[in-house]
Amino acid sequence: MVEVIYQPRKQIIIHEYSRYDTVKDLIRGAFSAVPPGATAGPLRWVDGIVLMYTAYPMTDAIVKELIEGRVHWDHVSFAPMEEYKPAIHVEDLQITVRIVNVSINPTFRAIAKFIKENLM
């Protein structure tokens, strides 16, 4: 019989971040090149914040870090958003951005807690 092991990540390392005052400001900063009428995203919502992140390419060094339980995020953008909404329309850009509720994920809850306590 095969053994199944759950081994959660040990660390999420954030190398840079951008804090926005509003979700719409984050969307303007992240999706300004999206053509009008398009749907973009998704952003991730967790425990009162919305965020997006950029990971590093899967090089040998990054894969080694992942196997050892460390995730490196190059950049995280975030903004406060008290209540979850599945999408937000930004009129001046004429785009809609999808938002996924990831509050069920313990890793994302830990990230949100860290952001609230240290970066907001």
Secondary structure as GFF3:
##gff-version 3
##sequence-region A 1 120
A	DSSP	beta_strand	11	14	.	.	.	ID=ss1
A	DSSP	beta_strand	17	19	.	.	.	ID=ss2
A	DSSP	alpha_helix	23	31	.	.	.	ID=ss3
A	DSSP	beta_strand	39	46	.	.	.	ID=ss4
A	DSSP	beta_strand	49	55	.	.	.	ID=ss5
A	DSSP	alpha_helix	60	67	.	.	.	ID=ss6
A	DSSP	beta_strand	70	80	.	.	.	ID=ss7
A	DSSP	beta_strand	87	90	.	.	.	ID=ss8
A	DSSP	beta_strand	95	101	.	.	.	ID=ss9
A	DSSP	alpha_helix	106	118	.	.	.	ID=ss10
###
